[in-house]
Amino acid sequence: MSAATARDLAIGLVAAFLCGSASASDLPEPAKPPAPVLTSTPSFSVTSYIWATAIDGRSATLPPLPAADISLRFRDVLKELNGAFMASAEMRIDRWSVLVDGQFSQVTAGATLPGPFFSGLKLRSQSTTLQGSVLYRVHEDAVLALDVGAGVRLWNLNNKLEILPGLANLRIDHRESQMWADPLVGARLGVKLGGPWSLTVAGDIGGFGAGSRLTWQGLGSINYAWSENLTLKAGYRALHVDYRDGDFLYDVTQHGPAIAATYRF
């Protein structure tokens, strides 16, 4: 090969390399996943859930009876449970959501009293919690969705103590009820994990002396989209409240695993 031929070949290779590099830099970037499309058409979802709650804390919900420490596992609560209802509903329009969550439970416990004058006692406790929140979606992309908002949580506790007659032929009934409302601020984060799987983490905090001294809630769940309309969820939830009014005290934390099903339409 002559020197001129070698020179021409080298120049050709360098030119080809430079042209190839320029062509590669001109290639379009890989397509990004499309951003979620927000719509002004309302969408609705309804969730039914089961929350296996344990209860820990301190309570004096039947003054003048003294405060007592509480440490109940779910199996203890289940033995005395008469009934419970738990559900939530959400309406979404564009970036705004309105969420309502409610739960009701009734527990009845009894015991035999020593001595002949009274035969026993029975305690019935009803608990109702209703929460309403307005959320605004501050960020949403193909993976993450973040909502922030505020709301109010309404509490109602209704307790009844019955001391059953014995030889004294005397029956004693004592009732105590308290109702209060707590302002709240909170946030909810949704993360898409791939395929039908996703993760939800949410929490709120409130009270601030307006109702209770302090209340907070935290929950996390793994979600599986069974179909376009139905999503199954499993996770853990904790709800705390510290409310005091004179001799009435309710400073407890409910916590435990939860399973849920959400239907969208």
N, C-alpha and C positions, 0 to 999 in steps of 0.2 A: 504494500500500500504506500503511495507517495505521500510526501508531507502535506501537499495541498489537499489530497483526499481525506487524510486524517483530520486536517484542520476543518474542512467542510463538515465532516461527520460530527466533530465535537460541537461546532456551532449549532448544528441541527438538533443535537440532543439537548443542549442548553435551552434553545428556543422552545423545544417541545415541552421541557420541564416548566419553563416560565408560563407558557400558554396554558398548560394543565393546571398550574396553581391558580392562575387568574380565573379559569373556568370553575374550579372548585369553590372559590370565594364568591362566585356569582350565583351558586346554587341556593335555592330558597331554604329557609330554616324549616326544621320538622314541624309539621302542623301541631298546634297545641289543642288540647281537649276544649271543646266549646264551653264557654261560660254558661252557667245556669240562666235560663230565661225567666225573668220575673213577669208576672201577669196580674192584671187588675181583677181577674175573675176569681171570686172567692172559692177557696177549697176548705174542706172540713175533714176532721178526723175524730174518732171516738176510741178511747182506750179503756179496756177493762183489765184490772190487775189484782193480784193476790200478793199481799205483803206479810211475810212471816215475822212479825215483830216481837222482839224482846223488849223489856221495859226496865230501865235503871234510873234511880234518882231518889228523891225525897218528896213526900206528899202529905198534906193535911187538908183533905177535901171535905171533911166532916167536922169542922170545929163545933164545940170546944174539945173534941178528941185530939190528942197530941199528934205531932208529925211522926211519920214512920218512914224508915228506909225501905226502898223497893228494889228488888233484884229478881225479876221474873224472866225465865227463858220462854221461848215460844211454846214449848210443850205445856208449860204451866198455864199460860194464857189460854191456850186452846182447850184445856180441860174445863174452864169456866165460861168459855165464849158461848153466848146465846145466838149471836148473829152479827154479820158485818157486811158492809157494802163499800166498794171502792171503785171509782171511775173518774175519768177526765175527758174533756172535749176541747178541741182547738179549732179556731177559724183563722185562716190566713188570707190576707189581701195584699198583694205586692210585697213590700218589706215588713208589713205590720201583721202581728198575730195577737189574738185574744185567747187566753187559756183559762179554763175553769177546772179545778180539781177538788174533789170532795171525798170524804170517808166518814163512815159511821160504824160504831161498834157498841155492843152491849155485853157486859160481863156480870155474872151473878155468882157470888160465893156464899157459903153457909158454914156454920159451926155450931156445935153443941156447947151450951153453957153449963158450968158446974153448979150444983145446988138445986133445990127443988122449986125455987120461986119463978125462974124463967127457964124455958125449955131449950132455947137456942136463939141464934141470930142469923139474919140474912142481909147481905149487902148487894145492892144492884148499882152498877156504875155505867152510865151512858156517856160516850164521847163523840162529838161531832166536830169536824174540821172542814172548812170550806175556804178555798183560795181562788182569787181572781187576779190575773196578771195581764199586762199589756207589754208586748215585746217588740223590739225594732231590730231588723237584721242589718247590722253595721258592716258585715263582710260576708261575701259568698263567692266561692270559686268552684272548680271541679272536685276539690277534695274537702275543703273546710267551709263551715257555715257557723257564724257567731251572732247570737241574739243577746241583746241587753234590754232591761226593762224594769218595771216597778209594779207593785200590786199591794194587795191586802190579804191577810189570812185571818179568818174569823174562827174563834174557838167557842165551844159551848160544852161545859161539863155539868152533868146532872147526876147526883148521887142520892141514894135512899138507903137508910139503915132501919131494919125492922128487928126489934127484940120481941121474940115470940113468948106467949104466956105459958106459965107452969101452974104451980099451986097458987100463985098470987093472982091468977086470972087477969093479968094486966099486960096489955100490949103497948109497946112504945114505938112510934114512928118518928124518924128524924130525916129531914130532907135538906139538901144544900145544892145550889146551882150557881154557876158563874159563867158570864159571857163577856168576851173582850175581843178587840180587833187589833192586829199588829200591822203597821205599814212595812213594806218590804222593798228591797232592791236586789236584783239578781241577774244571772247570765246563764246562757246555755250554748254549749259547743257541740257541733256534730262533725264527725270525721268519717269519710268514706274509706273503707279498708280494702276495697276491691271486690268485684263480683256482687253478690247480694249482701255482703257483710258491712256493717257500720258500727260506730261507737258514739254514744251520747254521754256527755258529762254536764251536769247542771247543779246550780246551787243558789241560795238566797240567804239574806240576813236581814233582821229587822227588829221590831219592838221598840227599842231605844227609849223605853219608859213611857211611850204613848199608850201601850196596852201592857204587854209583859216587859220585864226588864231587858230580856234578850231572847230572840228566837232565831234559829238558823236551820237550814236544810241542805243536804248534799246527796246526790245520787249519781250513779254511773251504770250504764247498761251496754251489753253487746246485743246488736240487733241483726236479725236475719229477715230479708225481704222474701217472704214465701211466694208472693205474687205482686202484681202491680198495686193491688189495693190492701193487701194484708201483710203486716210486719210483726214478727214474734220477737220478744225481748226478754232478757234475763240479766239481773244485776243486783245491786245492793243500795239500800236507802237508809238514811238516818235523819231524824227530825227531833229537834230539841226546843224546849220552851222553859223559861223561868218566869212564872207569874206569881205575884204576891199581892194580897189585898187583906190587910188586917191579919187575922189568924188563918186565913185561907192561903195555902201554899201548894204550888204545883210546879216542881222543878225536876223535870224528867227528860230522858232521852229515849225515844223509840228507834230501834234499829234492827235490820235483818235483811235477808235476801228477798227479792221480789221477781215475779214473772208477770208478763203482760202481753196483750195482743192489741194491736192498733189497726183499725180499719179506716181507710181513706175513701172519700167519695166526693 
